[in-house]
Each structure stands twice: as C-alpha cells, then as structure tokens.
Amino acid sequence: MSVVGLKTLTRREILRFLRRPKNTFAPPLITNVLYFSVFGVILGQRIDTIQGIPYILFILPGLVVLGAISNAFENAAFSIFHGRWNEYIHEPLTSPLSYTEMATAYVLAGAARGAIVGVLIAIVGAAFTSVGVTRPLYLVGFAVVITVLFAGIGVVGGLWADDWDDLTMMNQFILRPLVFFGGVFYSIAELPPLLTTLSYLNPMVYMVNGVRYGFLGASEVDPNVSLLVLAVLAAAVVALDIALFRRGYGLTE
C-alpha cells in the first residue's frame, strides 16, 4: 500500500466536506438542538431519570451515535455515488492507487466526518447538561469502529445505488429506524420480555450502549463483547468494500 496515495485521496475527500460546513455540520447541529430541547429538556422534566441517570444525559450518547453513523454513511455513499454520477470517479480508478487504497481512503474520510459530527453533538449536549467521559478509551474505541463500520456500509451503498432515492431510502428507512429502536430514548430493560429479547438482535443496541458506557460508565450489555463484535463487523465490511472495488462493482457499466 502506498501511504502517499492513500493520504492524498483521503485528504481530498476530507477537504470536500470541510469546504461546505453549512451543508455538512449545520444540519446535524440544528437537528440535535431540537432533540435536546424537546426530548431532553421538555420530556426530561416528566421522565426525570433512567437507571439513576438524568434523562437528558441518558439520551446524549444515542444522539451522538445517530449523528456519527448517519454522517459517516452519507459522506462515503455520496462521494462514491456522486463520483459515479458525474464520472469523475474514473480519476482515482485510472491512477496508480490500488483498490485497497481507494476503498480505505473513502472509508477513512467518511469515518472522519462521522467522528467530527459526533464530537460537535457532544458539545451541543454540553450546553444542555453536564457531560463527562468516564471511560475515554472505550469511547474512542467505539467511536472508531462505529464510524468505520458505517462509512464502509456507505461505500457499499454508493456502489449499489442506481439513483439518489436509493441512498435516501437506506438512510431514512433502514439506518435511522434501527437507531431509534436501539435504546436511544429508552432503556431496553423496561420493555416487555419478548421485545427485550428482540432488541438484542439490533446491532444499534450494542453501539448506543457502548458509547453510553464511554460517557457514563453504564451499559446494558457487556462493552467488551460489543466492541469485539463491532470491530469484526467493521473489518468484514471494509474487506467487502475492497473486494467490490477489485471486481469493479458499480464502477463500470
């Protein structure tokens, strides 16, 4: 792998979203101000605490996860699909870059955007409540595997999509529902037994609880198991991205 080539393409993709902050960072910031205002402040006055944690603080990790994975996915998916749509993806394809370098660069750029948005959402949350980091290493570990995982899924989506509606469908009708049913706004322990069992089939439960463990030191699932499983999934998805690039899937007519 050429470090120079990987660095160059990754830098280009990161600069692409940094140059448009009003499109990249403003929407999730505004959305999360509304989330914290409505769910955290107004609804939090009625719910008070969950598992001894103030409600607004309880939902903060889930909102960080939602923003991070959505932006990691959107960045990679948009970049790949827009490059296909306007036919400038042929530039890296005809360059000396290997398939591994190309796929990795798109994943890293998407993960970087997701991580930045996650940090910004945490800062927004700090304006509404006192935010601490109890397990910083776990928080960083989960942030890395989660953003890499969904940036990798975004690469698959960008290669698979035939039009813009396909990307919107994946984000709005697949990813976001999984997050909202992943224990962002409630404790899965409060659900009926059957729904509690079904919740453990939702991978978002492990992501939300992992980040919650990093912030608050509280989790409804074993953070070590969650981190290991998510790391394996992330590695598998990145390997799939590389294989799809090597096959030329979605890149050539």
C-alpha positions in Angstrom: 0.0 0.0 0.0 1.3 3.5 -0.9 1.0 5.8 2.1 1.3 8.8 -0.2 -1.6 7.7 -2.5 -3.8 6.8 0.5 -3.1 10.1 2.2 -3.7 12.1 -1.0 -7.1 10.6 -1.7 -8.2 10.7 1.9 -7.2 14.4 2.1 -9.2 15.2 -1.0 -12.3 13.5 0.4 -11.9 15.2 3.8 -11.4 18.7 2.2 -14.6 18.1 0.2 -16.8 18.1 3.2 -14.8 20.6 5.2 -15.2 23.2 2.5 -19.0 23.0 2.8 -19.7 23.4 6.6 -23.2 24.8 6.1 -24.2 21.5 4.3 -22.1 19.2 6.4 -22.2 20.4 10.0 -25.1 22.9 10.3 -28.0 20.4 9.7 -26.9 17.9 12.4 -26.2 20.7 14.9 -29.7 22.3 14.4 -31.4 18.9 14.5 -29.7 18.0 17.8 -30.5 21.3 19.4 -34.1 20.4 18.7 -33.6 16.8 20.0 -32.1 18.1 23.3 -34.7 20.8 23.6 -37.7 18.6 23.0 -36.7 15.2 24.3 -34.1 16.3 26.9 -35.5 19.4 28.4 -39.3 19.2 27.9 -39.7 15.4 28.1 -36.9 15.1 30.6 -38.9 17.1 33.1 -41.5 14.3 33.2 -39.3 11.2 32.9 -36.6 12.6 35.3 -34.2 9.7 35.4 -33.5 6.3 33.9 -31.4 3.8 35.9 -30.5 6.8 38.1 -29.2 8.8 35.2 -30.8 12.2 34.3 -32.9 11.6 31.2 -31.2 14.3 29.1 -27.8 12.7 29.9 -29.1 9.3 29.2 -30.1 10.1 25.6 -26.9 12.1 24.8 -24.8 9.0 23.8 -27.5 7.7 21.5 -27.8 11.1 19.7 -24.0 11.1 19.3 -24.2 7.7 17.7 -27.1 8.7 15.4 -25.2 11.8 14.2 -21.9 10.0 13.8 -23.2 6.9 11.8 -25.5 8.9 9.7 -22.8 11.3 8.6 -20.2 8.6 8.1 -22.6 6.7 5.9 -23.8 9.8 4.0 -20.2 11.0 3.3 -19.0 7.7 1.8 -22.2 7.0 0.0 -22.5 10.5 -1.5 -18.9 10.7 -2.5 -18.9 7.3 -4.3 -22.3 7.8 -6.0 -21.6 11.4 -7.0 -18.3 10.3 -8.5 -20.1 7.7 -10.5 -22.9 10.0 -11.4 -20.6 12.7 -12.8 -18.0 10.2 -14.0 -15.0 11.7 -12.1 -14.5 8.5 -10.1 -12.5 7.4 -13.1 -9.7 9.6 -12.0 -8.7 7.5 -8.9 -9.6 4.4 -10.9 -7.0 5.2 -13.6 -4.4 6.4 -11.1 -1.6 4.2 -9.6 -3.7 3.7 -6.5 -4.6 0.1 -5.5 -8.1 -1.0 -4.9 -7.3 -1.3 -1.2 -6.0 2.3 -1.1 -9.1 3.7 -2.8 -11.6 1.8 -0.7 -9.7 2.6 2.5 -9.5 6.4 1.7 -13.2 6.7 1.2 -13.8 4.8 4.4 -11.4 6.9 6.4 -12.9 10.2 5.1 -16.4 9.1 6.0 -15.3 7.9 9.4 -13.6 11.3 10.0 -16.8 13.2 9.1 -18.8 10.9 11.4 -16.3 11.4 14.3 -16.3 15.2 13.9 -20.1 15.4 13.9 -20.2 13.1 16.9 -17.9 15.5 18.8 -19.9 18.5 17.8 -23.1 16.9 19.0 -21.5 16.1 22.4 -20.5 19.8 22.6 -24.1 20.8 21.9 -25.2 18.4 24.6 -22.8 20.1 27.0 -24.8 23.3 26.5 -27.8 21.5 28.0 -26.3 19.3 30.7 -23.1 18.4 32.4 -21.2 15.9 30.2 -18.3 13.8 31.4 -16.2 11.0 29.9 -16.0 8.1 32.4 -14.2 5.5 30.1 -12.3 7.5 27.5 -10.5 4.5 25.9 -13.8 2.7 25.4 -15.4 5.9 24.0 -12.6 6.3 21.4 -12.7 2.6 20.6 -16.4 2.5 19.9 -16.2 5.8 18.0 -13.6 4.4 15.7 -15.3 1.0 15.0 -18.8 2.6 14.6 -17.7 5.3 12.2 -15.5 2.9 10.2 -18.4 0.4 10.0 -20.9 2.8 8.7 -18.5 4.5 6.3 -17.8 1.1 4.9 -21.6 0.5 4.6 -21.8 3.8 2.9 -19.2 2.7 0.3 -21.4 -0.3 -0.4 -24.5 1.9 -0.7 -22.7 4.3 -3.1 -21.7 1.4 -5.3 -25.1 -0.3 -5.2 -27.4 2.7 -5.7 -28.9 3.4 -9.1 -30.2 6.9 -8.1 -30.3 9.4 -5.2 -33.6 7.9 -3.9 -31.8 4.6 -3.1 -29.4 6.4 -0.8 -32.2 8.3 0.9 -34.1 5.1 1.4 -31.1 3.3 3.0 -30.6 6.2 5.5 -34.1 7.1 6.3 -35.8 3.8 6.2 -33.1 1.4 7.4 -30.4 3.1 9.5 -32.4 5.7 11.4 -35.2 3.2 12.5 -32.6 0.8 13.8 -31.1 3.6 15.9 -34.4 4.8 17.3 -35.3 1.2 18.3 -31.8 0.7 19.6 -32.3 2.2 23.1 -31.5 5.8 22.3 -34.6 7.2 24.1 -35.4 4.4 26.5 -33.9 1.5 28.5 -34.4 -1.8 26.9 -34.8 -3.3 30.4 -38.1 -1.5 30.6 -39.6 -3.3 27.6 -41.7 -6.5 27.8 -39.6 -9.7 27.8 -40.2 -10.5 24.1 -39.3 -7.0 22.9 -36.2 -7.0 25.2 -35.0 -10.2 23.5 -35.7 -8.9 20.0 -33.8 -5.7 20.9 -30.6 -7.7 21.3 -30.8 -8.6 17.7 -30.5 -4.9 16.8 -26.8 -4.0 16.4 -27.6 -0.4 17.3 -28.2 -1.6 20.9 -24.6 -2.5 21.2 -23.4 0.7 19.6 -25.5 3.0 21.7 -24.7 1.2 24.9 -21.0 1.1 24.1 -20.9 4.9 23.6 -23.0 5.3 26.7 -20.5 3.2 28.7 -17.7 5.5 27.4 -19.6 8.6 28.6 -21.4 7.4 31.7 -19.8 4.1 32.7 -23.2 2.4 32.4 -24.3 -0.2 29.9 -27.0 -2.8 29.5 -24.7 -5.1 27.5 -21.1 -6.2 28.0 -19.0 -3.4 26.4 -16.0 -5.8 25.7 -18.2 -8.2 23.8 -19.9 -5.3 21.9 -16.5 -3.7 21.0 -15.1 -7.0 19.7 -18.2 -7.9 17.6 -18.4 -4.4 16.1 -14.7 -4.4 15.3 -15.1 -7.7 13.5 -18.1 -6.4 11.6 -16.1 -3.2 10.6 -13.2 -5.3 9.3 -15.5 -7.5 7.3 -17.3 -4.6 5.7 -14.0 -2.9 4.8 -12.9 -6.2 3.3 -16.1 -6.3 1.3 -15.5 -2.7 0.0 -12.1 -3.7 -1.2 -13.5 -6.8 -2.9 -16.2 -4.7 -4.6 -13.6 -2.2 -5.9 -11.5 -5.0 -7.2 -14.4 -6.5 -9.1 -15.4 -3.1 -10.4 -18.9 -3.5 -9.0 -20.9 -0.4 -9.7 -17.8 1.4 -11.1 -18.1 0.3 -14.7 -21.1 0.0 -17.0 
